Amino acid sequence: MNIKRNVLLNAGPSTTTDTVKMAQVVPDICPREKEFKDIMKPMRDDLVKIVHGSKDEYTSVLFCGSGTICIDIAVNSLLEEGKKACFINNGAYSQRAVDVARYYGIPFIEIKQPVDQLPDMEKIKEEVSKHDDIGYIYATHHETGTGLLNPISELGRIAHEIGAFFITDTTSSYAMIPIDVYKDNIDFCMASAQKGIMGTTGLSFIIGKTDIIKKSADFPKRSYYCNLYMQYDYFEKTGEMHFTPPVQTVYAAKQALIEYFEEGEAGKWARHQRVMNAIHKGLKDMGLKEALDKDVQSGLVASVCYPESPNWDFDKVHDYCYERGFTIYPGKIDGRDTFRLCALGAIDEKDIEDFFDVFKEAFDEYGIN
Ligand SMILES: *Cc1c(COP(=O)(O)O)cnc(C)c1O
């Protein structure tokens, strides 16, 4: 096989191994065949295992769609009649969850917090205590737009103290930053195959408490296609997705999970940190500033302020790097322009060193100082 290897420094989809890419090239198969169901059963167990859930208490439910489908499903399926959702909003992805709630006409409260600092936990406790009808608290673990990491364990504890359950969007941290559903007080988390597990796009999953999913059979139904209980129930009864699954992506995810467990939770997180340290170092050497303090960062995304040079032109630098196999990604923090360098995917230190060689060349080429 000879497929060009691109180093994706955007926040997913991420660089995959050749073995994951090749796993998608399979004989045509009808996904209703037993052979195909036999792939998804252990996959559901593995996805729970990654966040250390017990099979007796937690399950995972697969969906065909990008990561946002999980936000949609969790937000709309898990709110009991007569209750309100509560969103901790401190970034683009928690804003997305708020938008979903608004679209469905779900009753909710929103606790806004700064996008570049850790949330004020006292303030959150105070706000939450004003309501006695919160069904769930929802927070994003890693706000991928900025790189901010939220303290989910504490947020989950607050939820449990008020008898609500805790939903967290772990799409850009799952299978990278070690997560433990018990220590992190998680009732529901979610991710997408093209991020942490380093699979390909189109398969997403929610991992959560089986008893709550069963209970949610009686919660108001707000969507037909995007309902957690319906998909869970279909999986339990038939071993299949209710509707056509992303067949090739499931094969890629199967291979990606093999590689995940080979590398191991600790080894993989150590590699991501190695990559991020190389990013920090490269930025520092070039005199570029990061938008967030290190101590609030996830260690997976660096948001970089635009250089002040009048010759700086993101698109030109992007294209220069892109033509040489490296992808960088723009962003905005509180109206300020930034770009992002991310440590997701099947990459290592050496890729970052190679990237900075090209990045510096681009600066020289366009006279950026
Ligand atoms: C990537 C991501 C998603 C999903 O985005 P899609 O574009 O729908 O795949 C959701 N939440 C977070 C935190 C993400 O990083």
The ligand as a Tripos MOL2 file, in Angstrom:
@<TRIPOS>MOLECULE
LIG
   15    15     1     0     0
SMALL
NO_CHARGES

@<TRIPOS>ATOM
      1 C1        -15.3450   17.1080   17.5190 C.3       1 LIG1
      2 C2        -16.2050   17.3710   18.6530 C.ar      1 LIG1
      3 C3        -17.5820   17.1040   18.5930 C.ar      1 LIG1
      4 C4        -18.2580   16.5700   17.3700 C.3       1 LIG1
      5 O1        -18.0950   17.3490   16.2420 O.3       1 LIG1
      6 P1        -18.5190   16.7680   14.8220 P.3       1 LIG1
      7 O2        -18.0320   17.8190   13.8760 O.co2     1 LIG1
      8 O3        -19.9660   16.6030   14.7880 O.co2     1 LIG1
      9 O4        -17.7940   15.4590   14.6600 O.co2     1 LIG1
     10 C5        -18.3320   17.2830   19.7390 C.ar      1 LIG1
     11 N1        -17.7770   17.7400   20.8600 N.ar      1 LIG1
     12 C6        -16.4680   18.0350   20.9640 C.ar      1 LIG1
     13 C7        -15.9410   18.5140   22.2710 C.3       1 LIG1
     14 C8        -15.6430   17.8650   19.8530 C.ar      1 LIG1
     15 O5        -14.3360   18.1340   19.9470 O.3       1 LIG1
@<TRIPOS>BOND
     1     1     2 1
     2     2     3 ar
     3     2    14 ar
     4     3     4 1
     5     3    10 ar
     6     4     5 1
     7     5     6 1
     8     6     7 2
     9     6     8 1
    10     6     9 1
    11    10    11 ar
    12    11    12 ar
    13    12    13 1
    14    12    14 ar
    15    14    15 1
@<TRIPOS>SUBSTRUCTURE
     1 LIG1         1 GROUP 0 **** ****
